[in-house]
Amino acid sequence: MQSSHLALRQSCRAHNAYNVTTALASAFSTASRRGQEAAAAAPQEGDGLRHGNTRQAAAADTGAGSYASYESLSNQFRRPGRSSTSTGAAQTERKPPTERSLSARQALVDGESESESGGGGGGGGGAAPPPIRFFGAGHMDGAKRAAVRLRKSEAASKTAKASERTPKAPSEKRHEDWRAHMQWIGRSVNQASRGGKAPAKLDKLRERVDYEGIALQPRQPTTRLNLPMPWALGQSEVADHSVMERLDQEIVRFAAYMEPTPAEKAARQAVVAEACAMIQRTLGDTDVHTELFGSSKTGLALATSDIDIRLYTASPTGAQTTPADLGATMTDLYRHMDASLDWICCVFRNAHYPIINAQHRATGLDLQIVSSPSTAAQQACTAQYLAELPHLRTLYPLVRTLLGTRGLVEVFNGGIGSYGLLMMLVAALTRRRSPAHPLPPTAAEQFLHFLHFYTRDFDPSQQGLTISPVSKPFLKHHPAQLTPAALKQHIEAAHRRHDPVRAGQWAISQTRPLQPYLLCLQDPANPTNDLGRKTNAIKHIVAVLAHVRRGVEFDVRRATSRRWKKMQRKEEENRGDDGKEEGVEEGEDETAGMESLLWCPVRRCHEVYAARRGRVEGYGRGFLEEEGQGVGVGGEGELVQ
């Protein structure tokens, strides 16, 4: 960067010097220059001129057009007090044209070309030169035109290069840059999918969108509160259980901790009622209807989950309009929410499914209003698997928090959504489930099985996953190996066999040329829907799961050793009567995981959520006290009068 700035400064100085010499050359007539050349060819002694002579002597010598005239003229234009004075008998000799500086010779050549092309004529050798005009239009037009042409050419070159250049990828070396990197991958792939890029540029882009997975660390509390982990077992309870039983009990307790309390449920219901009332007031007597969906509808909402509301319109015949038809309605709703004092952090994205994200000011609960198709089929699948897999409801809060504290459940940043994460869990737990290979009986064993499956048994770059009718992987196909015509034949053949699941697998099994590592997960509610098509951060997800698997297995082995038991007793001695740790600094790896076997998956997430949950809890208690017995707590998102 410094070398480029230096080159730029030198170029500017050279350009300014050229303009000055051109102006000086234009100040002398053709006759003056001819006289100067004759004098240079036959120099005379004693015709030099001392520095600091009178103005008349300088003017006489100026008429001769010698090199000294340049210096004398510069002395005349110097500021007062800075004029050079004569210090002796030093004289400035006239130099022949071959010995003059390059700038002076270039000035003379430029001046002669102007005079021959019809420039100003001159009198005799002693004629006075025209006044010097450094900023005259007639003398600077050529330089100005050249500079303008140079600037235009440089600007055009930069514009052409910018139009062809792929957006610069952020640094992926630091963990805090991974979100920007995933967003850049999404934008670049979407831009390349529209076509128009040469094969060489696609190959280069393919190398840039590939990356190495990072075992991201969970979010840590800003201040260490030393709060005891609510899911951790006490010393007496640990002594009565084996290590795997202890892990199982901690998973069950963690699920109970992450479930909203009655006051938190009341606060969530109050926010839902306030949001629906605001929508009705804003839109008036329109045919727009509201509906809860997502985890708030299925009963899997955690204490920190956002609230999802769907907007839709239905015609008199019962047919629903497309989500894009509500774009203008969503725009009006966003403007009203952005101007309201009850909602903050309002963001509107008018995408294929218009969506508004906002936060309730009083509680800090996140709200998402989206115009999307009905999710009744997905809700039915969720209820079915919750009934078939007893520990699914227990494991989901742990896996959701494991990835959520690392930012890997945000689809915008390349993560996996809540519904997709639940189907990932179902696919792992139901894989090879048969009388010969029954499902592990405890939640702890199922959790370890989930981690082992996605880090050891499954390769997302080569395989896809299906859940219905049975959970099994299927091969991906490269576009070069399967032509569009052959792919269409396979899909039609599957439909003729009345096998929509297999037809959907053929439709989504093609490997993405730029991202062969993407997760391919078939939606059991819609066989042609790929739940992993936007998981740009799947390599980070797999790296995190592998890190957690190694950490949990290490803690389980360490908990059975004698040295670990001694350290555990020492840790119990360092506790005060209130259960808070004393003398244990954050970051001590020697005792990390001693309090809980879930240290590696979730760390101290209860301290991260403490302030947020306390805020929601207080709002819910105040709401219940104000309403009294008039309002009870029903199902999630429903107010019972």
N, C-alpha and C positions, 0 to 999 in steps of 0.2 A: 504494500500500500504506500509506503514512504517513497519507494522508487518511482511509482507512477505519479505521485504528487510532484516530485522533483523534476521529472520529465515535463510535466505540464507547466511548471513555472519557467523552465528554460525555454520551452516553446513560446510562451507568452512574451518573454524578454526578447527573443529573437524577432518575433513579429512586431513588437513596438520599435525595436531598433531599425527595422526595415522601413516602417512608416516614417520615422524621423528623417532618415537619410533621403527618402523619396521627397519629403517636403523641402529639405535643404537644397536638393538638386534642382527642384522646380523654381527656387528663388533666383536663380541666375539665368541670364539670357544665353542664347547660343553664342553670341559674339563674345561674351565674357569667358565662356568655356574655351572658345578657340584661342582667345588671347592667353588664357592660362596654359593651354597646351603649347603655344609658341614659346612662352616664357620658360616653361619646363624644359623644352627642347634646347633652348639657349639660355641657360641661367647666367645671371650677372651677379657680381659680387657687391655686397653692400646694400642689396635691395631687401634684406631681411627686415623684420619688424620686431622691436622689443615688446615684451608683454607689458601692459600697463601704460602704453602711450596714449596720447590724446585721442579723442573721438574723431577728429579730422584725419589724423594719420590712419586710423583704422578704416575710415571710409574710403580713403585713397587706395589703400591696399585691397579693400574689398572690391573695388572696381576692377582690379587686376584679376580677381577670381582665384587667388592662390589658396593653398591649403591653410595658410595662416589666417585667411579671412574667416574661415569657419570658427577658429578660436576667438578671433576678435569679436565676431558677432555674438558668440556665446558669452563673452565678457560683458557686452552691452546689455544682455538680457539677464545677467545675474542680479541677485538681490543686493541691495545696498549693504556694504560691510563685508561682502564676500568676494569682491573683485580682486583678482590676482594683481600683485604689484611687481614691478621690476626688481629683481634681486641681484642684478649684475649685468654683464655684457653678453649673457646667453641669448642667442638668437635662434629663431625657428627657421630652418632652411626649407626652401621649396623642394619637394620630393617629386621625382619623375613619376609618371602614371604607373610604371611597373612596380614602384616601391610603395605606393599608397595602400592604405588598408582596403580590405575587401568591401567594407560598407561604403567607403567613399567612391571606389571604382564602380560599384553597382549603382550608386546614386547618379554618377555621371552618365552611365549607359542608359538608365531610365530617362534621364532628362533629355538626352539626344534623341531618343526614339519618339518622345512626345513632340519635340520641335519639328522633326522631319515629317510627322504625320499631320502637321497643320497647327502646331501649338503656337505660342506667342513668338513673333519675330523680334529681332533685337537691333540695336544701333551699333555703334563702333565698340572697340574694346573698352573704352572708358565710360560707356553708358552705365548709369546707375541701375542696379538690379531691382526688380519689383519687390515690394515688401513681402516678408515671409508670413504665410498664413498657415498655421499648423492645423487648423480645423476647417479650412476652406473646402467647400463642396467639390470644386473643380479639381483639386489636387488629391483628395482622399477618396474619391469615388471608386477608383480601381481597387484600393486596399479594402475598402468596405465591402465591395461586391465579392471579393475573394473570401473575406471572412464570413460573409453571409452564406456563400455557397458551401464553405467548409462546415459551418454549423448545421446547415440543412442536411448535408450528406452524412454527418455523424449521427444526427437525430434519426434519419431514415434507417441507418444501419442498426442503431440500437433498437428501433421499433421492430425491424424485421427479425432481429435475433430474439427479442422478447416474445414474439408471436410463435417462434419455433421452439423456444426453450421450455422444458418441463419444469414445473414448480420445484424450487429447491427443497430438498428433504431436510427437515430439522435434524439436529444431532440426536442420535439414539444411544449415545454412550452413557448419558446420565439418566437416572431413573425418572427424574421429574419431566423429561422431555418425551416420554413414550406416548402420552396422549396426543401431543401435537404431531408426532410421527404417524400415529394411526389415522388421524384426520387427514394428513397429507396423502397417505396411501389411498384412502377412500376417494378423495378428490381426483387424484391422478388416474386411478383405475376407471372412474366414471368418465373422465375426459378421454381416455384412450379407447373406451368401449364405443364411443360415438364414431370411431373410424378416422381416417385421414392421416394416420401416422405411418411412416415408412417402417419396414421390418427391422432395419438396424436400430431405429429409435425404440421400437417395442422391446428388442433384446436388451437394450440399455436400461429401459424402465423396469423390465423384469428383474434385473439384478438389483435395482434400487428399492423395489417394494419388498424384496426378500430381506429377512432380518433374523436375528438370533433371539430366542426367547429369554426373558429375564425373570428371575424369581423375585417379583416385586414384594416389598415389605408393606405390611398393613399400616394404616394411618395411626399415628400415636397421639396421645393427649398432649395438649400444649403445656400443661403443668401436671406433675405427678401428684395424684391425690392419695395414693396408698390405700385405696378402697379395696376391701377383700373381694375376691371374685365370687359372685353369688352362686355360681355353679360348682365351685370347688368343694370337695369333701373335707371334713375335719379329720384330725389325727385319729380319733377313736373310730370313725367310719372307715378310714383307710385300712386300719388294722384288721377289720372284719371282712374285707373284700380282697380278691385277687386283683392283679393289675388290669386285666381285661374287664373285670366287673366294675372296677373303679372308672375306667374309660367309658363304659356303657352308662353308668349312673351320671357321669358328668355331661354326656351328650343329652340325656333326658332332662337334666336340670337346666342345661343351656337353652333348650327349646322352651321350657317353662319361663325362663327369664326373658326371652325375646318376644314372648306373646304379650300383646297389649293388656294392661291392667284395666279394671272396670272404669277408672277415671280417664285413662287414655282412650278407651273405646268411646266414652261419652264425648270426649273432645273431638275425635274423628267424626262422629256422627253429627256434631254441631257444625263442623266445618263443611261437611257434605250438604247439610240443610242450607247453610248460608250460601254456598256456591250455587246450588240449584235455584234458590230464590233470586239470587243476583242474575242468573241467566234468564229466568222468566221475566224479570223486570226489564232487562236490557232488550230482549228480543220481542217483548210484547205478546200479542195474541197471534203468534205464528204457529205453524205446524211442526216446529222443532221440538223434539222430545229428548229427555236426558235419561241416562242409564249408567249405573255403576258396572264396571267390568274389571278384569284383572284379579289381583290377589284380594282386593276388598270384596269381591263377589264370591270367590272360591273359599274364603276363610283362611287363606295362607298369609294374610297381611301380618307383617311384623310391626313392632312398635315404631320402627323408623321408616316403614314403607310409605310411598307416596299414595295419593288418592287419584284414581283414574275415573274420569267421567266421559262417557261417549255421547256425542250429539248425532241425531239422525232425524230424518223426515220420512213420513210414510204417506203414500197417496191413498185416496179413498178405496182403491182395490187392494191395499195392503202391501204393494210393492214399494221397496225403499229406494230412494234416490242414491246416486253415486256420491262418495265423500267430496269430490271436487265441486259439487253444486253448492256446498255450504261455505265456499271460500270467502264470499263477500260477507256472509253472516258472521263467520269467525273473525273477520277483520273488524267489524263493528264491536264485537264482544271484547276483542283484545284492547281496542281503544278505550272502552269504558273501564276495563280492569286496570289499565295502565294509569288512568286518571283517578282511580279510586284510592282511598287511604287504607282500605282493608287488605289490599294485595300489593306485594312488592316483587321485584325481580321478574317482571312480566316479559316473556319472550314469545314471539309468534313466528312460526315457520309455515309458510304457505306451500307445502310440498304436495306430493300425491295424496297424502292424508294430512290435511291441515291440522296443526297441533299448537296449543297454547300451554306454555309452562309458566307457573306462577307460584308464589309462596304466601301462605297466610301470615299476615303480620303478627297477630297475637300469639299464635302457637308455633310458627315456624314450620308447619307441615307443608310439604310440597304437593301441589295440585297440577294435574295434567288433564286438559280438555282436548279431545281429539275427535275428528269426524272420520270414522272408520266403519268398515262392514261389521256385521254382528259377529260376536265371539261365542255364540251359544254352543257351537260344536266343540271348541277348545275347552269350555267350561265343563261340558259333559265328559270329555276325556279325562280331565283333571279329577273330577269326582269319582270316576271309575277306578283310576289307579290309586287314589287315596283309600278306596275301600279294599282293593286287592292287596296292597302292600302296607301292612300295619305300621312299619317304622318309617314310611315315606314322610309323614307329617312331622316326625321327630328329626329326621336327617336334613330336611329342606332348610330350616332356619340356620343350621350350622354351615352348610355349603353356601347358602346365600350370603351369610355374614363373612365367610372366608374370602369370597371373591368381592363382595361389596366393599369391605374395608380397604381393598386394593384398587377400587375403581373399575373392576372388570365386569360389572353388570350394566354398564352404560353402553347402549347400542351405538350411540353417537361416537363414542371413542373406540369402537371396534369390539366391545364386550358382548356377552350373551344376555338376552332378556330373561325375565323371571320365568316365563312359560317355557322358553327354550332350555333354561337351566333345569327346570323340573323334568323335562323330557330326557335330558342327559342323564339325570339321576335314575329315571325309570329304565332307560336303555341298559345301564350298567347293572342294575339290580336284577333285571329279568333275563339277562344274557345266560343262555344254557340252563335255564331253570327247568328242571325235570325231576322225576322221582329219583333218578340216579345222581343228579346234581341239585340237591335242594338249596333253597336260599339260606344264607347264614342266619342263625336264629336271633342274634342280638344286633342292636343298633351299632355297637362298636365294630363288630366284624363286617357289617354291611358298609360302614364308612370306609374301612380299610380296603374292602373289595372295590368300592367305587374309585378310590385313589389308584389302586393297582391296575384297574382296567384301562383308565385313560392315560396312564404313564408307561404301561408295559405291554398290554395286549392289543391296543388299538392304535392305528396309524392314520391320522386324518388326511394325509397327503395321498394315500393309496386306497382308502376304504371310506364308504359311507355307512350310516347307521339307519336301520328301520326298527320300529317297535311293534307294529301291527302287521300280521296277526301274532308273530313271534319276534322277539328281539334278536337281530343278527346283523352282521355287517354285509355289505355288498361292494363289489369292485367299482372303482371309478374308471372312466374311459377318456382317453386323450382325444381331442377333436381330430387329430391326424389319423388315429386308428379307426375312427367311426365317422363316416361321412353323414351329412344331414339326411340324405336319402335312406341310408341303412338305419339310422336312428328312428326315422319316421315309420319304417316298416316294423321295427321291434315294438314301438308303442302301439301301432294298430293291431299287431298280433296279440298283444296283451289284452287290449280291449275286446277283441273277438273271443278271448278265453274268459271274459268277464272277470278280469284280474286288474282292477284299478290301482292296486298297490304296486304291482310290478310295472305297470305302465308309468306310474309316477316315479319309480326308481330309475327307469330309463331316461325320463325327462330331466331329472336333476343330477344324474350320475356323471355328466361330462365335467372333466377337470377344467378349471379356469386357467386359461393360458398364462395369465400374469400372476395368478395366485393359486398354484396347485395345492397349497397347504391349508386352504380353507376347510372348515368343518362342514360336512354334508350330513344333515340330520333331517330325516323325513318326518313330517308332521302327521301323526296318526289321524287327526281330524280333517286334514286336507292333503292327500298323497302327493300332489304337485307342489306343495309348499316346502321350501328348504329353510329350516329354522337357523341354519348356520351360514347363510349366504353373505351376511354382513359381519361375521366374526373375524375382522382383520387382526384382532389381538389373540387369536387362538394359540399362537406359539407362547405368548406370555401366560395364558391360562394353563397350558400343559406344564410349563416350567414352574408355575406356582404350585400346582397339584403335586408335581414330583418333589418339590422342596418340602411341602407339608407331609407327604408320605414318609420321606426320610426322617423328618423331625419327629413325627409321632412314633414311628418305629424305634427311633433312638431313645425317646423318653420312656417307652414301654420297657425296653431292655434295661435301661439305666435304673428304672424304678425297682427292679428285682435284685440289683446288686447290693452287697453289704455297704460299700462306700456310699452309695446313694442313700441308704437308710440312715447312715450316720449324718450325712449332710441334711437330711430331712429333719432329724431330731434337733440338730443345731439351728435349723431355720425356725422350728417351733419355739425354741428358747429365745429367739430374737423378736418374738411377737409380744406386743403389749396386751393389756387386759381387753382393749377395745378391738383386738383382732387386726390392727394395722401393723405393717411391717416397720421395724426399727433398725436402722443401720444397714439396710439393703439398698444399694444404689441401683438406678435404672441402667440396664445394659450389662449387668454382671452375668455373663454367659455361664458361669460355673453353677449358678443356682437357678438359671432360667428354666421354667417348666416344673419347678419343684412344687409350687402351689397347686398347679393344675396340669393335667396331661393335654389339655387343649391350648396350652401356651402358644405352640407354633401355629395352629390354624387361626386363632382370633386375637392372641396377645391380650392386651388390656382394653378391649373394646368397650367394656362397661364404663371406663373413665372417659372414653371418647363420647359416648352417648349420654353421660350423666346429666350435663346441663340441658341438652335438648329434650331428653325425656322428662326431666324435672319441670321444664316449661310447659310441656303438653299436659303433664299430670296436674299441675296447678290450675291450668285453664279448665280441665275436665272437672276438677273438684268444685271450682266456682260455678261452673255450669250446672252441676247436679244440685248444689245448694240453692241456686236461684230457682231452678225448676221444681225442687222438692219432690213430691210423690207423683206429680203430674206426668213426668216423663220417665220411662224405664229404658233399660238397655235391652234391645232385641238383637236380631242378627246384625252382622256388620253392614253398616250403611243404611239401616232402617231405624226409624224413630217410632216407638210404640207409645201411643197416647193412652 
